[in-house]
Amino acid sequence: MSKHHAPGQIVTPDELRAVAADGTKLRYALMELAGQIPDAITLGRGDPDLNTPEHVIAAARAAILDGRADLPVPVAGLPALREAVAENLRRDNGIPVQRDDILITDGGQEALYLLMQTLLDPGDEILVPDPRYTSYDEAIHQAGARMVLVPTYPEDNFDLRAAEVEAAITPKTKAILIISPSNPTSAVVSRANLTAIAEIARRHNLIVISDEIYEKYVYAPAEQISVAGLPGMFERTVTLGGFSKTYAMTGWRVGYVAAPADFIAALTAVKAATTGPLSAVSQYAALAAATGPQDVVAEYREIYRRRIELMKHGLADLGFSFGEPQGAFFVYTNAASSGIPAFELSYLLLREGHVLIFPGTAFGEKWVDWLRISVLQPEDQLALALERMAGVLARHR
Ligand SMILES: Cc1ncc(COP(=O)(O)O)c(C=O)c1O
């Protein structure tokens, strides 16, 4: 899009509509439009607005000044970082991993792409809960595999129903993708459903891909459970995690995959042929994050929890409904009461209200009445965004 727009030119609704079927392109087109509005309040992307902890920045600085930035790093990652990630996963998640079961990647984004290319063959099917983080669509498509959507429902806060998962299985099914906490719904899969899905995976001999990138942002009484820590599951589970969300480190690009060592070796071979190792500076920063004080994560969690509460109350006042967010930092809300399709509404909110919110169609074709709101702005900005939204709705209702 950027090639076609001089600064100050506005992306039109028709231009947006042209990319509407591709969730990723739609998100980027809206962000470009927001970039042209100086006082836009951006509740679009899922990148934490909070600061990367000081001790993490200090570790990166030290690595540069000590000359460690320029030393060769193994493709699979710094041994000390792989060890630290393994230790945290053993302690916090009950996953029986060792250093060789960890691959350090260029963000969760590279992790998800590498693992789909390595795991899936043309003709394979993979079950994907809907709505979804559509970056997976492209990774699955490029592997020549077919995505089979598993519906989730607002009535049970978008929990992933084991019965729906089992109903979608065919002889071609190779894997089940679970994203918990979820982007975009902020749902956390319940213990009952997760254990039932694990049992289904064992019975049908399926692999589970568990994207737990939002794992540290779960709000009581919801609880975070790692699939790979359930009995008999480590051997058939690939866990994806990262530092972007946990430590507000999106730009440092540190993600990881945890899986049995032979699968990690296969992924590492693909990584060697594509990007090679992640920058050493980022890895030293991540090492400090993984081994340093963790109270900052609890602080961030409380900040997000309060913001979600504020947003929920504001949305309820606007007459919007939502599944109860249990994790992450999104509110996925049904805006049908506005009488305006969410796609048009997100455009109006941006053009007239200067508030960037992604329409549900950026996360799946059928979510025409839904909006995903990221609470990644301070509370006063969220309150102002809600005021502006009320103003736009009053004009168009
Ligand atoms: C569910 C999910 N997985 C993976 C990622 C990739 O994160 P990153 O590449 O920033 O580590 C994201 C980013 O928004 C996400 O929402």
The ligand as an SDF file (V2000), in Angstrom:
LIG
                    3D

 16 16  0  0  0  0  0  0  0  0999 V2000
   -0.8190  -15.4950   18.8500 C   0  0  0  0  0  0  0  0  0  0  0  0
    0.4700  -14.8730   18.4330 C   0  0  0  0  0  0  0  0  0  0  0  0
    1.5130  -15.6690   18.1360 N   0  0  0  0  0  0  0  0  0  0  0  0
    2.6960  -15.1530   17.7530 C   0  0  0  0  0  0  0  0  0  0  0  0
    2.8950  -13.7920   17.6310 C   0  0  0  0  0  0  0  0  0  0  0  0
    4.2340  -13.2820   17.1730 C   0  0  0  0  0  0  0  0  0  0  0  0
    4.8530  -12.4800   18.1170 O   0  0  0  0  0  0  0  0  0  0  0  0
    6.3430  -11.9190   17.9630 P   0  0  0  0  0  0  0  0  0  0  0  0
    6.8280  -12.2350   16.5940 O   0  0  0  0  0  0  0  0  0  0  0  0
    6.2510  -10.4500   18.2200 O   0  0  0  0  0  0  0  0  0  0  0  0
    7.1560  -12.6080   19.0050 O   0  0  0  0  0  0  0  0  0  0  0  0
    1.8250  -12.9280   17.9240 C   0  0  0  0  0  0  0  0  0  0  0  0
    1.9880  -11.4570   17.7770 C   0  0  0  0  0  0  0  0  0  0  0  0
    1.0890  -10.6790   17.8650 O   0  0  0  0  0  0  0  0  0  0  0  0
    0.5900  -13.4830   18.3360 C   0  0  0  0  0  0  0  0  0  0  0  0
   -0.4660  -12.7070   18.6300 O   0  0  0  0  0  0  0  0  0  0  0  0
  1  2  1  0
  2  3  1  0
  2 15  2  0
  3  4  2  0
  4  5  1  0
  5  6  1  0
  5 12  2  0
  6  7  1  0
  7  8  1  0
  8  9  2  0
  8 10  1  0
  8 11  1  0
 12 13  1  0
 12 15  1  0
 13 14  2  0
 15 16  1  0
M  END
$$$$
